[in-house]
Amino acid sequence: MIKSLVVIGIGSFGGFFVENLSRLQGLKSLTIIDSDIVEIKNTNTSIYRLKDVGKYKVDALGEIIQFYTDISIIKCNLNYEEGRVRLPPNDLVLDCRDVITSRKREIDAKFYISFRKLIVDCRKDSKTNERRGRYIDSITKTDIMNAAFHAFLLVSNGILFDLIKRQDVHSIDLDNSIVSKDMTVYNGRAEHTNTTNYTPSTTKLANLNQSLPRIINEKLNKPISVYVGTREFPYSITEIPACNIISYESTAKALIEIVNNVPLIYDNYVIRFVSRDNEKYIELLPETGGA
């Protein structure tokens, strides 16, 4: 049971996520961290109201939450820097900032939206070049609320703790997904998470080890399409011959070669393997940081 929770970044996604999290059964203390002030533009895609314009986000969100809950809310109006900001004792630290940044070991999970996929990154000691996050698809307020609700389900049913334990990276299709205990169902097909011991020296693929078994176990007998981006809006399309998807090493080499040849600014990508009916393909989703 989660009694004390910390959420860093309470913008569009983070604000709705916190609203859901505040209803967790047994939650006693919620710490929210953000240094931003509510602007008029924020009211279009976030939980904030016109009357909140000019207030610090932590104060505005605190007012909204305390209207229907009696949990203790700790409001921290500051820029979070890991190792420099002392967090209160907690059971879980969630990062919802709209920035891409390296992480050490204090943050349990990083949430962001890449195209129309919610990415949950539970890796420790993650390194990347810091920059501002952004959405790279048409994302509405309803989409963000939907993403926040799916993220809440991951927390409330315990799946997130499994991901944290494995330091896994997970993706959820916002247009067609169901979250359930012990597995995530992508487009109606259940995929349990397995890991391998394959550890290449360098890779831009955040969830390579978790994805390799899913791909190889399909025993593909024809080439598979790999989209950098999504199948609907790809930056590039490449086919990997079936003969190159017979071992962890050959599959990893093929995928890494694809992202290394893409002239984009992103340092990391998340593998999303889709297998339904007679349709199989791979999406390599960039670490956008959009939240």
C-alpha positions in Angstrom: 0.0 0.0 0.0 1.3 3.5 -0.9 1.1 5.9 2.0 3.5 8.6 0.9 3.9 9.7 -2.7 6.0 12.3 -4.6 5.2 13.6 -8.0 7.6 15.9 -9.8 6.1 18.0 -12.6 2.4 18.9 -12.5 1.7 20.3 -15.9 -0.8 18.9 -18.4 -0.2 15.2 -17.8 1.1 15.5 -14.2 -1.8 17.6 -13.0 -4.4 15.0 -14.2 -2.2 12.2 -12.9 -2.0 13.7 -9.5 -5.8 14.2 -9.4 -6.2 10.5 -10.0 -3.4 9.5 -7.5 -5.0 11.6 -4.7 -7.8 9.0 -4.7 -5.5 6.1 -4.0 -6.8 4.0 -1.1 -4.6 4.3 2.0 -2.7 7.4 0.7 -1.8 9.7 3.6 0.7 12.2 2.1 1.2 13.6 -1.4 4.2 15.8 -2.3 3.9 17.9 -5.5 7.0 19.6 -6.9 6.9 22.3 -9.7 8.2 25.8 -10.0 5.9 27.0 -12.8 3.0 29.5 -12.7 -0.3 28.8 -14.4 -0.6 30.7 -17.7 -3.7 31.2 -19.8 -2.4 28.7 -22.4 -2.2 26.0 -19.7 -6.0 26.0 -19.3 -6.5 24.5 -22.8 -4.9 21.1 -22.1 -4.6 20.9 -18.3 -6.6 20.6 -15.1 -6.0 24.3 -14.3 -8.9 26.8 -14.4 -9.0 30.4 -15.6 -9.2 31.5 -12.0 -5.8 29.7 -11.4 -4.0 31.9 -13.8 -1.1 33.7 -12.0 -0.9 31.1 -9.2 1.9 28.7 -8.7 0.8 25.3 -10.1 1.5 23.6 -6.7 -0.9 26.0 -5.0 -3.6 25.8 -7.7 -3.5 22.0 -7.8 -3.4 21.8 -4.0 -6.7 23.8 -3.9 -8.3 21.5 -6.5 -7.3 18.3 -4.7 -8.2 19.5 -1.2 -11.7 20.2 -2.4 -12.5 16.4 -2.3 -9.7 14.8 -0.2 -8.3 15.2 3.3 -4.8 13.8 2.6 -1.8 15.8 3.6 -0.5 17.8 0.6 3.1 19.1 0.7 3.6 21.8 -1.9 7.2 22.5 -3.1 7.5 25.5 -5.4 11.0 24.7 -6.8 13.0 23.2 -9.7 13.8 19.6 -8.9 17.4 18.5 -9.3 18.2 14.9 -8.3 20.7 14.8 -5.5 20.2 18.5 -4.7 16.6 18.6 -3.6 15.8 16.6 -0.4 12.6 14.6 -0.7 10.4 13.6 2.2 10.2 9.9 3.2 8.1 8.2 0.5 7.0 5.0 -1.1 7.2 6.2 -4.7 8.7 9.0 -6.7 7.2 9.7 -10.1 8.6 12.1 -12.7 6.1 13.8 -15.0 8.2 16.8 -16.1 8.1 17.9 -19.7 11.9 17.6 -20.0 14.3 14.9 -21.1 17.1 14.5 -18.5 19.4 11.9 -17.1 18.3 10.0 -14.0 20.2 8.4 -11.2 18.4 6.2 -8.6 16.0 8.5 -6.8 13.2 8.6 -9.4 11.2 5.3 -9.6 9.4 6.0 -12.9 9.4 8.6 -15.7 6.2 9.2 -17.7 5.9 10.9 -21.0 3.9 10.7 -24.3 5.5 9.7 -27.6 3.2 10.2 -30.5 0.0 8.6 -29.1 1.7 6.2 -26.8 2.2 6.6 -23.0 5.8 5.6 -22.1 6.6 4.4 -18.6 10.4 4.4 -18.1 11.5 2.7 -14.8 15.2 2.5 -15.6 17.9 3.6 -13.1 21.1 5.4 -14.0 19.7 6.6 -17.3 21.9 9.0 -19.3 20.7 11.4 -22.0 21.2 14.9 -23.2 18.9 17.3 -21.3 16.4 19.3 -23.3 12.8 20.4 -23.3 10.2 17.8 -23.9 7.5 18.2 -26.5 4.5 16.4 -28.0 5.1 15.1 -31.6 1.5 14.4 -32.5 -1.9 16.0 -32.2 -2.6 15.6 -28.5 -5.9 16.8 -27.0 -6.9 17.5 -23.4 -9.0 14.3 -23.5 -5.9 12.3 -24.7 -3.9 13.6 -21.8 -6.6 12.7 -19.3 -6.8 9.3 -20.9 -3.0 8.9 -20.5 -3.2 10.0 -16.9 -5.9 7.5 -16.1 -3.9 4.6 -17.7 -0.9 5.7 -15.6 -3.1 5.7 -12.5 -4.2 2.1 -13.3 -0.6 1.0 -13.5 0.0 2.4 -10.0 -3.3 1.2 -8.4 -3.2 -2.4 -9.6 0.5 -2.9 -8.7 1.9 -3.3 -12.3 4.1 -0.2 -11.8 6.0 -1.9 -8.9 6.7 -4.9 -11.1 8.1 -2.6 -13.8 10.2 -0.8 -11.2 11.6 -4.0 -9.8 12.7 -5.1 -13.3 13.8 -1.5 -14.3 11.5 -2.1 -17.3 10.3 0.3 -20.0 6.6 0.0 -21.0 4.4 1.5 -23.7 0.6 1.8 -23.8 -1.4 2.6 -26.9 -3.7 5.4 -25.9 -6.1 4.6 -28.7 -6.5 0.9 -28.0 -5.3 -0.5 -24.7 -6.5 -2.3 -21.6 -4.4 -2.5 -18.4 -4.7 -5.5 -16.2 -2.8 -7.2 -13.4 0.4 -9.0 -14.4 0.2 -8.1 -18.1 -0.6 -5.3 -20.5 -2.9 -6.1 -23.4 -1.9 -4.4 -26.6 -4.7 -4.3 -29.2 -6.4 -7.3 -27.6 -3.3 -9.5 -27.4 -1.7 -10.3 -24.0 2.1 -10.0 -23.7 3.9 -11.0 -20.5 7.2 -9.3 -19.9 10.3 -11.5 -20.1 13.9 -10.4 -19.9 17.2 -11.6 -21.4 20.8 -11.4 -20.3 21.9 -9.8 -23.5 23.8 -6.6 -22.8 25.3 -4.9 -25.8 28.0 -2.3 -25.1 26.0 0.7 -26.4 22.4 1.1 -27.4 19.8 3.8 -27.9 17.0 1.3 -27.3 15.7 1.7 -23.7 13.8 -1.6 -23.5 16.0 -3.8 -25.7 16.4 -6.7 -23.3 12.7 -6.8 -22.5 11.6 -6.7 -26.1 14.0 -9.3 -27.7 12.2 -12.4 -26.4 8.8 -11.1 -27.6 10.1 -10.6 -31.1 12.2 -13.8 -31.4 9.5 -16.0 -29.9 7.2 -15.1 -32.8 9.5 -17.2 -35.1 8.9 -14.9 -38.0 9.0 -16.5 -41.5 8.9 -13.2 -43.5 10.5 -9.7 -43.2 9.1 -7.4 -40.5 8.7 -3.7 -41.0 10.3 -1.3 -38.5 9.0 2.2 -38.2 11.0 4.9 -36.5 8.0 6.8 -35.1 4.7 5.2 -35.5 3.3 3.2 -38.5 0.9 6.0 -39.1 3.5 8.8 -38.9 6.9 7.3 -39.5 10.2 9.1 -39.8 11.6 6.1 -41.6 10.6 2.6 -42.6 13.0 -0.3 -42.8 12.5 -4.1 -43.3 14.5 -6.6 -41.3 14.7 -10.0 -43.1 13.4 -13.0 -41.1 16.9 -14.6 -41.2 18.2 -11.7 -39.1 15.6 -12.3 -36.3 16.9 -15.7 -35.1 19.0 -14.7 -32.1 19.3 -11.9 -29.6 22.5 -10.7 -31.1 21.4 -10.5 -34.7 18.0 -8.9 -33.8 19.6 -6.3 -31.5 22.2 -5.5 -34.1 19.6 -4.9 -36.8 17.5 -2.6 -34.5 20.5 -0.6 -33.2 21.7 -0.1 -36.8 18.3 1.4 -37.7 18.3 4.0 -34.9 21.9 4.9 -35.4 21.2 5.8 -39.0 18.2 8.1 -38.3 19.2 11.8 -38.3 17.0 12.8 -35.3 17.8 14.7 -32.1 16.6 11.9 -29.8 19.1 9.9 -27.7 16.8 7.0 -26.7 14.0 5.0 -28.3 11.4 2.6 -26.9 10.7 -0.6 -28.8 7.0 -1.3 -29.3 6.4 -4.7 -30.9 2.9 -5.2 -32.3 1.5 -8.7 -33.1 -2.2 -9.2 -33.8 -3.9 -11.5 -36.2 -1.6 -11.7 -39.3 -0.1 -8.3 -38.6 3.3 -7.9 -37.1 5.5 -4.8 -37.0 7.9 -2.8 -34.7 7.7 0.8 -33.8 10.7 2.7 -32.4 9.3 5.5 -30.4 11.6 8.5 -29.6 12.1 9.7 -26.1 10.2 13.0 -26.5 9.6 13.9 -22.9 6.2 15.3 -23.8 4.1 15.6 -20.7 
